[in-house]
Protein backbone atom coordinates (compact mmCIF):
# COMPACT_ATOMS: atom_id res chain seq x y z
CA UNK A 1 0.00 0.00 0.00
CA UNK A 2 3.03 2.29 0.12
CA UNK A 3 2.88 4.87 -2.63
CA UNK A 4 5.53 7.56 -2.11
CA UNK A 5 6.60 9.43 -5.23
CA UNK A 6 7.37 12.95 -4.09
CA UNK A 7 9.53 15.21 -1.96
CA UNK A 8 8.30 17.52 0.76
CA UNK A 9 10.26 20.50 2.04
CA UNK A 10 9.41 22.46 5.15
CA UNK A 11 8.76 26.21 4.67
CA UNK A 12 11.97 28.29 4.67
CA UNK A 13 11.25 30.05 7.96
CA UNK A 14 11.58 26.78 9.89
CA UNK A 15 14.78 24.93 10.59
CA UNK A 16 13.84 21.31 9.97
CA UNK A 17 14.06 19.95 6.43
CA UNK A 18 11.85 17.02 5.45
CA UNK A 19 12.46 14.81 2.44
CA UNK A 20 10.43 11.73 1.56
CA UNK A 21 12.54 9.32 -0.47
CA UNK A 22 10.98 7.69 -3.50
CA UNK A 23 9.42 4.25 -2.99
CA UNK A 24 10.62 4.01 0.62
CA UNK A 25 8.98 5.09 3.88
CA UNK A 26 11.84 7.43 4.75
CA UNK A 27 11.93 11.04 5.85
CA UNK A 28 15.14 13.08 6.02
CA UNK A 29 15.40 15.67 8.79
CA UNK A 30 18.37 17.95 8.09
CA UNK A 31 21.30 15.71 9.04
CA UNK A 32 19.54 12.40 9.66
CA UNK A 33 17.20 10.13 7.75
CA UNK A 34 14.38 8.41 9.57
CA UNK A 35 13.35 5.05 8.17
CA UNK A 36 9.80 4.21 9.15
CA UNK A 37 8.75 0.55 9.28
CA UNK A 38 5.30 1.49 8.02
CA UNK A 39 3.43 4.82 7.98
CA UNK A 40 5.29 8.01 8.96
CA UNK A 41 3.83 8.36 12.46
CA UNK A 42 4.86 11.59 14.15
CA UNK A 43 5.45 13.64 10.98
CA UNK A 44 2.94 16.53 11.00
CA UNK A 45 0.14 17.34 8.61
CA UNK A 46 2.06 20.42 7.46
CA UNK A 47 4.40 17.99 5.69
CA UNK A 48 1.59 16.02 4.04
CA UNK A 49 1.18 13.40 6.77
CA UNK A 50 -0.38 13.72 10.24
CA UNK A 51 -1.34 10.12 11.05
CA UNK A 52 -3.55 9.59 14.07
CA UNK A 53 -1.53 7.69 16.67
CA UNK A 54 -3.65 4.64 17.44
CA UNK A 55 -2.90 1.77 19.79
CA UNK A 56 -4.53 -1.57 20.44
CA UNK A 57 -7.24 -1.19 23.07
CA UNK A 58 -7.97 2.47 22.29
CA UNK A 59 -11.63 3.40 22.03
CA UNK A 60 -12.65 6.01 19.47
CA UNK A 61 -15.73 7.34 17.76
CA UNK A 62 -18.99 8.77 19.11
CA UNK A 63 -19.44 7.82 22.77
CA UNK A 64 -16.16 5.85 22.53
CA UNK A 65 -18.10 3.22 20.65
CA UNK A 66 -15.31 1.42 18.75
CA UNK A 67 -12.49 -0.50 20.46
CA UNK A 68 -9.36 -1.02 18.35
CA UNK A 69 -8.31 -4.70 18.26
CA UNK A 70 -5.98 -5.07 15.28
CA UNK A 71 -4.08 -3.06 12.68
CA UNK A 72 -4.89 -4.24 9.16
CA UNK A 73 -2.74 -1.98 6.98
CA UNK A 74 -1.77 1.52 5.94
CA UNK A 75 -1.53 3.73 2.88
CA UNK A 76 -0.24 7.13 1.83
CA UNK A 77 -3.16 8.96 3.40
CA UNK A 78 -4.75 6.56 5.88
CA UNK A 79 -4.48 3.56 8.17
CA UNK A 80 -6.95 0.68 8.49
CA UNK A 81 -7.93 -0.91 11.80
CA UNK A 82 -10.26 -3.66 12.89
CA UNK A 83 -12.49 -2.54 15.74
CA UNK A 84 -15.10 -4.07 17.98
CA UNK A 85 -18.42 -2.24 17.84
CA UNK A 86 -19.65 -1.95 21.41
CA UNK A 87 -22.84 -0.20 20.37
CA UNK A 88 -23.99 3.10 21.83
CA UNK A 89 -25.93 3.63 25.04
CA UNK A 90 -29.12 4.10 23.05
CA UNK A 91 -28.78 0.88 21.09
CA UNK A 92 -29.00 -2.81 21.81
CA UNK A 93 -26.11 -4.89 23.06
CA UNK A 94 -25.50 -6.38 19.60
CA UNK A 95 -21.79 -6.28 18.76
CA UNK A 96 -19.70 -6.99 15.71
CA UNK A 97 -16.31 -6.43 14.12
CA UNK A 98 -15.92 -3.58 11.67
CA UNK A 99 -13.06 -1.85 9.84
CA UNK A 100 -12.20 1.80 10.47
CA UNK A 101 -10.24 3.69 7.83
CA UNK A 102 -8.62 6.69 9.54
CA UNK A 103 -7.47 9.50 7.26
CA UNK A 104 -4.40 11.55 8.05
CA UNK A 105 -4.95 15.12 9.19
CA UNK A 106 -3.59 16.26 5.81
CA UNK A 107 -6.04 14.06 3.87
CA UNK A 108 -8.85 15.21 6.16
CA UNK A 109 -8.08 18.82 5.23
CA UNK A 110 -8.19 17.86 1.56
CA UNK A 111 -11.57 16.23 2.12
CA UNK A 112 -12.87 19.35 3.84
CA UNK A 113 -11.62 21.44 0.91
CA UNK A 114 -13.32 19.15 -1.63
CA UNK A 115 -10.12 17.68 -3.08
CA UNK A 116 -10.96 14.20 -1.77
CA UNK A 117 -14.57 13.22 -2.48
CA UNK A 118 -14.71 9.83 -0.76
CA UNK A 119 -17.47 10.89 1.64
CA UNK A 120 -19.62 12.32 -1.16
CA UNK A 121 -18.91 9.40 -3.49
CA UNK A 122 -19.75 6.85 -0.78
CA UNK A 123 -23.12 8.51 -0.26
CA UNK A 124 -23.71 8.42 -4.01
CA UNK A 125 -22.87 4.70 -4.14
CA UNK A 126 -25.24 3.93 -1.27
CA UNK A 127 -28.06 6.13 -2.58
CA UNK A 128 -27.48 6.74 -6.30
CA UNK A 129 -29.23 9.55 -8.13
CA UNK A 130 -30.46 9.65 -11.72
CA UNK A 131 -28.76 12.78 -13.00
CA UNK A 132 -30.70 13.01 -16.24
CA UNK A 133 -33.39 15.07 -14.53
CA UNK A 134 -33.38 18.41 -12.78
CA UNK A 135 -33.49 17.97 -9.87
CA UNK A 136 -31.92 14.47 -9.85
CA UNK A 137 -34.16 11.65 -8.64
CA UNK A 138 -33.15 8.70 -6.42
CA UNK A 139 -32.45 5.31 -7.99
CA UNK A 140 -32.69 2.02 -6.12
CA UNK A 141 -29.24 0.41 -5.71
CA UNK A 142 -28.97 -2.69 -7.89
CA UNK A 143 -27.45 -6.06 -6.96
CA UNK A 144 -24.12 -4.98 -8.47
CA UNK A 145 -23.74 -2.61 -5.49
CA UNK A 146 -22.46 -5.55 -3.41
CA UNK A 147 -19.26 -5.60 -5.50
CA UNK A 148 -18.29 -2.09 -4.33
CA UNK A 149 -16.73 -1.97 -0.87
CA UNK A 150 -17.37 1.60 0.21
CA UNK A 151 -17.89 3.20 3.65
CA UNK A 152 -21.37 2.95 5.13
CA UNK A 153 -20.83 5.65 7.76
CA UNK A 154 -18.24 8.12 9.03
CA UNK A 155 -17.25 10.24 12.01
CA UNK A 156 -14.54 12.74 12.92
CA UNK A 157 -11.94 11.91 15.57
CA UNK A 158 -9.88 14.67 17.19
CA UNK A 159 -6.19 13.98 17.78
CA UNK A 160 -5.54 14.57 21.51
CA UNK A 161 -1.89 15.46 20.80
CA UNK A 162 -2.30 17.93 17.92
CA UNK A 163 -6.02 18.82 18.26
CA UNK A 164 -6.35 18.16 14.52
CA UNK A 165 -9.33 16.34 13.03
CA UNK A 166 -9.23 12.95 11.34
CA UNK A 167 -12.08 11.78 9.13
CA UNK A 168 -12.86 8.13 9.85
CA UNK A 169 -14.82 5.78 7.59
CA UNK A 170 -16.63 2.62 8.70
CA UNK A 171 -16.52 -0.42 6.41
CA UNK A 172 -17.41 -4.07 6.55
CA UNK A 173 -14.43 -6.43 7.00
CA UNK A 174 -12.73 -7.63 3.82
CA UNK A 175 -9.90 -9.98 3.03
CA UNK A 176 -6.51 -9.63 1.36
CA UNK A 177 -6.07 -7.47 -1.73
CA UNK A 178 -4.99 -8.78 -5.12
CA UNK A 179 -1.36 -7.86 -4.53
CA UNK A 180 -1.24 -10.18 -1.53
CA UNK A 181 -3.18 -12.90 -3.35
CA UNK A 182 -1.12 -12.92 -6.55
CA UNK A 183 2.13 -13.33 -4.61
CA UNK A 184 0.82 -16.63 -3.26
CA UNK A 185 1.47 -18.08 -6.71
CA UNK A 186 4.82 -18.82 -8.40
CA UNK A 187 6.20 -15.70 -10.13
CA UNK A 188 2.99 -13.90 -9.09
CA UNK A 189 1.14 -15.50 -12.03
CA UNK A 190 -2.50 -16.01 -11.11
CA UNK A 191 -4.24 -19.09 -12.61
CA UNK A 192 -6.60 -18.22 -15.45
CA UNK A 193 -9.78 -19.56 -13.76
CA UNK A 194 -9.15 -17.23 -10.80
CA UNK A 195 -8.33 -14.32 -13.13
CA UNK A 196 -11.67 -14.84 -14.89
CA UNK A 197 -13.45 -14.73 -11.55
CA UNK A 198 -11.62 -11.54 -10.56
CA UNK A 199 -12.39 -9.86 -13.89
CA UNK A 200 -16.07 -10.82 -13.73
CA UNK A 201 -16.42 -9.29 -10.28
CA UNK A 202 -14.42 -6.17 -11.19
CA UNK A 203 -16.52 -5.57 -14.31
CA UNK A 204 -19.66 -5.98 -12.22
CA UNK A 205 -18.40 -3.31 -9.80
CA UNK A 206 -17.49 -0.97 -12.66
CA UNK A 207 -20.91 -1.46 -14.24
CA UNK A 208 -22.52 -0.22 -11.03
CA UNK A 209 -20.08 2.69 -10.73
CA UNK A 210 -20.39 3.85 -14.32
CA UNK A 211 -23.99 3.07 -15.18
CA UNK A 212 -25.89 3.46 -11.91
CA UNK A 213 -23.85 5.77 -9.70
CA UNK A 214 -22.16 7.88 -12.41
CA UNK A 215 -18.79 7.49 -10.67
CA UNK A 216 -15.28 6.99 -12.10
CA UNK A 217 -12.96 5.19 -9.69
CA UNK A 218 -9.69 6.54 -11.26
CA UNK A 219 -7.45 4.40 -9.00
CA UNK A 220 -8.20 0.84 -10.06
CA UNK A 221 -5.21 -1.35 -9.12
CA UNK A 222 -4.42 -4.63 -7.38
CA UNK A 223 -4.24 -2.94 -3.97
CA UNK A 224 -7.82 -1.72 -4.32
CA UNK A 225 -9.53 -5.00 -5.16
CA UNK A 226 -10.27 -6.95 -1.98
CA UNK A 227 -11.76 -10.35 -1.26
CA UNK A 228 -15.04 -10.45 0.61
CA UNK A 229 -14.80 -11.64 4.21
CA UNK A 230 -16.48 -14.98 4.85
CA UNK A 231 -15.36 -15.12 8.50
CA UNK A 232 -17.83 -14.99 11.35
CA UNK A 233 -17.26 -12.77 14.39
CA UNK A 234 -16.34 -15.87 16.39
CA UNK A 235 -13.72 -16.88 13.81
CA UNK A 236 -12.23 -13.36 13.82
CA UNK A 237 -12.03 -13.49 17.62
CA UNK A 238 -10.12 -16.78 17.44
CA UNK A 239 -7.67 -15.33 14.89
CA UNK A 240 -6.98 -12.29 17.07
CA UNK A 241 -6.42 -14.49 20.13
CA UNK A 242 -4.11 -16.91 18.32
CA UNK A 243 -2.14 -14.13 16.60
CA UNK A 244 -2.01 -11.21 19.07
CA UNK A 245 -0.93 -7.66 18.13
CA UNK A 246 2.75 -6.92 17.61
CA UNK A 247 4.84 -3.74 17.67
CA UNK A 248 7.99 -2.40 16.07
CA UNK A 249 10.79 -1.16 18.35
CA UNK A 250 10.15 2.32 19.74
CA UNK A 251 11.74 5.05 17.61
CA UNK A 252 12.41 8.73 18.27
CA UNK A 253 10.57 11.13 15.93
CA UNK A 254 10.94 14.89 16.42
CA UNK A 255 11.89 14.37 20.04
CA UNK A 256 9.03 12.00 20.84
CA UNK A 257 8.96 8.24 21.39
CA UNK A 258 6.80 6.62 18.72
CA UNK A 259 5.50 3.05 18.97
CA UNK A 260 4.17 1.73 15.65
CA UNK A 261 1.76 -1.20 15.52
CA UNK A 262 2.61 -3.90 12.97
CA UNK A 263 0.01 -4.46 10.23
CA UNK A 264 -1.57 -7.90 10.50
CA UNK A 265 -4.21 -8.31 7.77
CA UNK A 266 -6.58 -11.20 8.20
CA UNK A 267 -5.98 -14.19 5.94
CA UNK A 268 -9.11 -15.45 4.20
CA UNK A 269 -9.53 -18.48 1.90
CA UNK A 270 -9.56 -17.31 -1.73
CA UNK A 271 -11.96 -19.98 -2.95
CA UNK A 272 -14.92 -18.27 -1.31
CA UNK A 273 -16.50 -14.86 -1.53
CA UNK A 274 -16.55 -12.21 -4.22
CA UNK A 275 -13.90 -9.67 -5.13
CA UNK A 276 -14.86 -6.08 -4.38
CA UNK A 277 -13.59 -2.74 -5.67
CA UNK A 278 -12.49 -0.59 -2.73
CA UNK A 279 -10.89 2.77 -1.82
CA UNK A 280 -12.84 5.67 -3.30
CA UNK A 281 -10.47 8.37 -2.06
CA UNK A 282 -9.65 9.31 -5.68
CA UNK A 283 -13.08 8.60 -7.18
CA UNK A 284 -14.82 11.43 -9.00
CA UNK A 285 -18.24 12.19 -10.35
CA UNK A 286 -17.89 14.23 -13.55
CA UNK A 287 -21.58 15.16 -13.61
CA UNK A 288 -21.53 16.53 -10.07
CA UNK A 289 -18.34 18.46 -10.76
CA UNK A 290 -19.85 19.93 -13.95
CA UNK A 291 -16.50 20.96 -15.43
CA UNK A 292 -14.55 18.53 -17.66
CA UNK A 293 -12.13 16.35 -15.75
CA UNK A 294 -8.68 17.35 -16.99
CA UNK A 295 -5.78 16.21 -14.82
CA UNK A 296 -2.69 14.03 -14.84
CA UNK A 297 -3.09 13.00 -11.21
CA UNK A 298 -5.23 9.91 -11.62
CA UNK A 299 -4.44 6.21 -11.99
CA UNK A 300 -1.17 4.46 -11.05
CA UNK A 301 1.47 5.19 -13.68
CA UNK A 302 1.72 1.66 -15.20
CA UNK A 303 -2.09 1.56 -15.52
CA UNK A 304 -2.59 5.08 -16.90
CA UNK A 305 -4.74 5.40 -20.02
CA UNK A 306 -3.48 7.41 -23.03
CA UNK A 307 -5.77 10.32 -22.17
CA UNK A 308 -4.19 10.53 -18.73
CA UNK A 309 -0.66 10.64 -20.14
CA UNK A 310 -1.74 13.28 -22.65
CA UNK A 311 -3.46 15.35 -19.98
CA UNK A 312 -6.71 15.69 -21.89
CA UNK A 313 -10.37 15.19 -20.97
CA UNK A 314 -11.15 11.72 -19.65
CA UNK A 315 -14.07 9.62 -18.47
CA UNK A 316 -14.98 6.10 -17.38
CA UNK A 317 -12.64 4.66 -20.01
CA UNK A 318 -9.68 5.21 -17.67
CA UNK A 319 -11.10 2.49 -15.39
CA UNK A 320 -11.54 0.07 -18.29
CA UNK A 321 -7.98 0.65 -19.51
CA UNK A 322 -6.58 0.14 -16.00
CA UNK A 323 -8.49 -3.13 -15.65
CA UNK A 324 -7.07 -4.39 -18.95
CA UNK A 325 -3.53 -3.60 -17.83
CA UNK A 326 -4.20 -5.27 -14.49
CA UNK A 327 -5.45 -8.45 -16.16
CA UNK A 328 -2.17 -8.69 -18.07
CA UNK A 329 -0.24 -8.26 -14.82
CA UNK A 330 -2.24 -10.96 -13.04
CA UNK A 331 -1.71 -13.50 -15.83
CA UNK A 332 1.95 -12.84 -16.63
CA UNK A 333 3.27 -11.46 -13.36
CA UNK A 334 4.63 -8.48 -15.33
CA UNK A 335 3.55 -4.90 -15.92
CA UNK A 336 2.18 -4.31 -19.42
CA UNK A 337 3.79 -0.87 -19.59
CA UNK A 338 7.05 0.13 -17.92
CA UNK A 339 7.81 3.70 -18.98
CA UNK A 340 11.36 4.92 -18.43
CA UNK A 341 13.39 7.97 -19.36
CA UNK A 342 15.66 7.59 -22.37
CA UNK A 343 19.32 7.76 -21.18
CA UNK A 344 20.15 9.78 -24.30
CA UNK A 345 17.31 12.20 -23.51
CA UNK A 346 15.61 11.67 -26.86
CA UNK A 347 12.22 11.46 -25.16
CA UNK A 348 10.67 11.86 -21.72
CA UNK A 349 9.10 9.19 -19.52
CA UNK A 350 5.61 10.22 -20.67
CA UNK A 351 6.70 10.02 -24.28
CA UNK A 352 8.17 6.56 -23.71
CA UNK A 353 4.91 5.49 -22.08
CA UNK A 354 2.87 6.64 -25.05
CA UNK A 355 5.28 5.03 -27.49
CA UNK A 356 4.83 1.72 -25.70
CA UNK A 357 1.07 2.13 -26.00
CA UNK A 358 1.40 2.80 -29.72
CA UNK A 359 3.54 -0.26 -30.26
CA UNK A 360 1.50 -2.67 -28.14
CA UNK A 361 -1.95 -1.63 -29.32
CA UNK A 362 -1.13 -0.63 -32.88
CA UNK A 363 -3.39 2.40 -32.41
CA UNK A 364 -2.38 6.01 -32.89
CA UNK A 365 -5.22 7.42 -30.79
CA UNK A 366 -6.24 9.80 -33.57
CA UNK A 367 -9.81 10.22 -32.30
CA UNK A 368 -10.54 13.93 -32.07
CA UNK A 369 -11.73 13.58 -28.47
CA UNK A 370 -8.22 12.77 -27.25
CA UNK A 371 -6.08 14.58 -29.83
CA UNK A 372 -3.72 17.15 -28.38
CA UNK A 373 -0.63 19.15 -29.26
CA UNK A 374 1.37 16.67 -27.19
CA UNK A 375 0.14 13.74 -29.26
CA UNK A 376 1.16 15.35 -32.52
CA UNK A 377 4.65 15.83 -31.12
CA UNK A 378 4.82 12.28 -29.75
CA UNK A 379 3.85 10.73 -33.06
CA UNK A 380 6.86 12.37 -34.66
CA UNK A 381 9.14 10.49 -32.28
CA UNK A 382 8.46 6.93 -33.39
CA UNK A 383 11.62 6.96 -35.50
CA UNK A 384 13.60 3.86 -36.42
CA UNK A 385 12.67 0.64 -34.64
CA UNK A 386 16.08 0.38 -33.02
CA UNK A 387 15.34 3.55 -31.08
CA UNK A 388 12.61 1.75 -29.20
CA UNK A 389 13.03 -0.98 -26.54
CA UNK A 390 11.33 -4.28 -27.32
CA UNK A 391 11.49 -5.61 -23.74
CA UNK A 392 7.82 -6.56 -23.66
CA UNK A 393 8.09 -9.29 -26.24
CA UNK A 394 10.66 -11.10 -24.12
CA UNK A 395 7.74 -12.02 -21.88
CA UNK A 396 5.86 -13.82 -24.62
CA UNK A 397 7.43 -17.25 -24.54
CA UNK A 398 5.67 -19.95 -26.58
CA UNK A 399 3.45 -20.96 -23.65
CA UNK A 400 2.19 -17.37 -23.36
CA UNK A 401 1.46 -16.70 -27.03
CA UNK A 402 -2.27 -17.20 -26.51
CA UNK A 403 -2.25 -14.32 -24.02
CA UNK A 404 -0.72 -11.99 -26.59
CA UNK A 405 -3.23 -13.09 -29.21
PyMOL commands that set and color helices and strands:
alter all, ss='L'
color gray80, all
select helices_A, chain A and resi 45-47+62-64+105-112+118-126+143-147+178-182+186-188+192-212+222-224+233-242+286-289+301-303+306-310+317-332+349-361+373-379+385-387+391-395+398-404
alter helices_A, ss='H'
color red, helices_A
select strands_A, chain A and resi 18-20+26-29+32-35+59-60+66-74+78-85+96-103+129-130+137-138+148-149+153-158+165-171+174-177+225-228+251-253+256-258+275-278
alter strands_A, ss='S'
color yellow, strands_A
deselect
rebuild
show_as cartoon
